[in-house]
Amino acid sequence: MNENPQVNGTSRGAGSSVAMGFVVGALVGAGIALLLAPGTGKETRQRLADAGRRWGRAARSKLDQARATATDLNQDAKSALEAGREAFEHGQKSHEPHPSSRTELKG
């Protein structure tokens, strides 16, 4: 079975994309509810300001998560590249003839 998520049709972030869509939808719905709810102008402005602060915190949290994921993926890629390089170099060395096994032609 292939463990590469890009090859077998799945993606690492599929679950987080669904969750992000759900969160964004909930936030938009909450904003619309605030705008349509009866209340004084001052109360509505206060609720909108509170919602804006909550949205800002949620956005910063998601951005921090995305940044951490990108950093992790970068480290994984560097490690994989180094492992591949070492394997390649080891393979090259194992295919080189040993100096003492060369036959010299006498002329």
Sequence and secondary structure as in RCSB ss.txt:
>XXXX:A:sequence
MNENPQVNGTSRGAGSSVAMGFVVGALVGAGIALLLAPGTGKETRQRLADAGRRWGRAARSKLDQARATATDLNQ
DAKSALEAGREAFEHGQKSHEPHPSSRTELKG
>XXXX:A:secstr
    TTTTT  TTHHHHHHHHHHHHHHHHHHHHHHHS   HHHHHHHHHHHHHHHHHHHHHHHHHHHHHHHHHHH
HHHHHHHHHHHHHHHHHHHTS  GGG      
